[in-house]
Amino acid sequence: MLAETIAASVIVKIFIGTAIELGRIAVKDAKKVIKDEAEKKRYEKAAVEYSKNLLKLYGHVRVIGLNKPLPLEGVYTDVNILSRPTGNIPLPEHLAEAIFLGKAKFGDVKEEDKGREGKEVLRKYDKLFILGKPGAGKTTFLKHTMHQAIHGKLYDSPKRDVVPVFIELKKFSESELPILDYIVEQFDICRFTDAKPFIEKILTEGQVIILCDGLDEVMKEKRGKVIKDLTDLSNKYLECPFIITCRIAATDYSYEKFTYVEMADFNDQQIDTFVKNWFTTEGDVVKSDGFLKEFNQAKNKRLREIARTPLLLAMMCLSYSEHQTFPSRHSQVYSQAIDALLYKW
């Protein structure tokens, strides 16, 4: 079933169209009626293999407390993205004085921007540098973007369909390969031989979206080279959309042509969706109702603030799954979640 879905996807169309333009698939006339069906099938197979391999590697998420990864689209919760990083928020004079006097902290700075839907931001800006706290959902958003691209749902026009290339930046830095050769390797894994001219062609045509995950995970001594490689690639293939993710604390603003944004915290609706998805995976929808009922009680106001970070919300779901209640001391949420995690693993 998966192969049939992928076979009709945009990846197949892009692969075959590019192969025809490169003269790798013979056509009969100006209408490009395919003459070499065997070669066409070879490129169809390569497209299916490439797509299936991406989904195998990056089409799942590991949810805290569950002993196996889950299909991404079954648990994914739409996220919002802030139009500017919180580090760029002007500091009000009264708050600056309070921080100086030790009566407030930088975390008390609030941004009025509630964010826009992730896909909307992605469609507006071709070059995005996405910042986020640990556990804010940066990697999951990239995986979802990859999934949407494979199935032609990323943009609102077929003319903008793209082939996703997913690069884990830590692995790339450790490979010590030039970045184009590293991308070629991803195609070689799928038995796509002599892929470099093909990849250069689709890059030149802007038919690739480059998804680069975890700049903060690159060792400091290698980060300069990685930044240069990514900058050179994005400058050479200006038509290709490009996304880089990084933790807030590890960032440096080195990408002049990129728009810097930040993952927004979950809002109330997103929290509800996440919780329902979580307990659905455990086959216990009734428990999600109990979670949300207790969660929304006045005494748990602090928990609701903590839960706006997806990772911490997952820990709360795990704790509730084990104990069917929240601890009276909020610090216990963390210890109970860790205990349950160690027990389940």
Secondary structure, 3 states (H helix, E strand, C coil): CHHHHHHCCHHHHHHHHHHHHCCCCCECCCCCCECCHHHHHHHHHHHHHHHHHHHHHHCEECCCCCCCCEEHHHHCCCCEEECCCHHHCCCCHHHHHHHHCCCCCHHHCCCCCCCEEHHHHHHHCCEEEEEECCCCCHHHHHHHHHHHHHCCCCCCCHHHCCEEEEEEHHHHHHHCCCHHHHHHHHHHCCCCCCCHHHHHHHHHCCCEEEEEECHHHCCHHHHHHHHHHHHHHHHHCCCCCEEEEEEHHHCCCCCCCCEEEEECCCCHHHHHHHHHHHHHHCCCHHHHHHHHHHHCCHHHHHHHHHCCCHHHHHHHHHHHHHHCCCCCCCHHHHHHHHHHHHHHC
